[in-house]
């Protein structure tokens, strides 16, 4: 049985590279993609390139910090245009970084997002518990020039116009236990293995799962503008949402499709998640 349809060239836009029962993957640049209507997305969940010289196939991750922020402003504006008036945005980014110089990434991106038009709701601290993997200490055991590095990332929660959600099915699938735990703004769960997934910067399925169930209704449209290995779309499908992913690298598009077939078991019947 053939699962979904895949085209052979991104020049055929706005047609998706892959489609299957409410899922669509665009092999394209988020700044150029044409197949997604403005004011159509309920929730965005993404983790953009961090600009720390990660070796992606089709993206330069070593821009100057100024150029990185310019790029960030452009794609934040594009996402703003695509989102419904009561749409939300869960943006996974570093708190700060020290590679290539100390930068207040979270603070700078928050400022840019508000300049674009996004409104601030809250910040979730994601405690990955990875302090044991630290290799940068600065001046070790000396006050000369030590590095202070918090072993956390953040999920910046934004919204477009109205925080109260009035569109959609009004059907929530979050349990009481999940709601009580996840409205505590410190989330503790492990990161994802690069080797296991086959992508240099994957996030674990637990991250979009919490964001999707907490901030969207069943049947809503979830977008990931930097799809990568496809985790957001896997989660959207398993939680009965529609999913749209945009990914500039064809190999990662194919990886996302492969994972949808293996982990979301598309075409193999429904099951609880």
Protein Blocks (a to p, Z undefined) as FASTA:
>chain_A
ZZdjadfbfklpcbdfbdcehiacddddfklockbcghkbfbdcddddehlopacfkbcf
bbcfklmmmmmmmmmmmmmmmpcfkbccdddddfbdcehpaadfklmmmmmmmmnopacf
bdcdddehlmmmpcbebjghiaklpcdddfbdddddddfklmbacedjhpafbdfklmmm
mmpcbdcdddddfklnopabdcdfklmmmmmmmmpcehiacddfblmnommmmmmmmnop
acddddfbfklmmmmmmmmmmmnogoiapadZZ
